[in-house]
Amino acid sequence: MGNNKKNKKYEVIPEKAYIDGVASISMKLGGYVRGKPLNVYPLAQLILRLLLPEDLKEANSEDVEIAVRDAKKLIDYFMV
């Protein structure tokens, strides 16, 4: 069969937490690319999806908040 992890999609409950998290990460990333036209929203989505636990089928708002906090720490670490 194939690797089902590649095709796995998360369902975030509530969706507002996910959208707010991606927006927060986008703003953080945007602070490092001032003056350049760059859409960081897809990159922020990717970062958030990668930081959500793999074994979850549904992510709640607490899971999203933890992933957003970790993403911001990583951005600060690598963008210094």
Secondary structure, DSSP 8 states (H G I E B T S, - for coil): ---HHHH---EESSHHHHHHHHHHHHHHHHTTSTTS----HHHHHHHHHHHS-TT-SEE-HHHHHHHHHHHHHHHHHHT-
